């Protein structure tokens, strides 16, 4: 494949990953899409913390600011979520419903490796990618 569209595809990848992750945070923080059993999570709880990380982490990834740092934090959150919530239900991701956590983890590893890419707010503000 030609590198002609590489920057565009990576930009789309970063924005899609960020928007999907942001939705998970919005579900926990604001009760979007039915929330957690119809309600938002209590802010000062483990799910509330997850919602903050997911919503604001997703937003930071979408706009491309502190991308590597945020991706490292969110990757760690996905590992914790997988081992706390999914592994106790069995080792197979399809059975324990842990595929989204593992897919997000893999996506965040890519973001850690490649950063924000060509188009990002960090470069606009600081003239270079920060973290």
Secondary structure as GFF3:
##gff-version 3
##sequence-region A 1 131
A	DSSP	three_ten_helix	3	5	.	.	.	ID=ss1
A	DSSP	alpha_helix	6	30	.	.	.	ID=ss2
A	DSSP	three_ten_helix	32	34	.	.	.	ID=ss3
A	DSSP	alpha_helix	46	63	.	.	.	ID=ss4
A	DSSP	alpha_helix	67	81	.	.	.	ID=ss5
A	DSSP	pi_helix	82	86	.	.	.	ID=ss6
A	DSSP	three_ten_helix	87	89	.	.	.	ID=ss7
A	DSSP	alpha_helix	93	96	.	.	.	ID=ss8
A	DSSP	alpha_helix	99	114	.	.	.	ID=ss9
A	DSSP	alpha_helix	121	126	.	.	.	ID=ss10
###
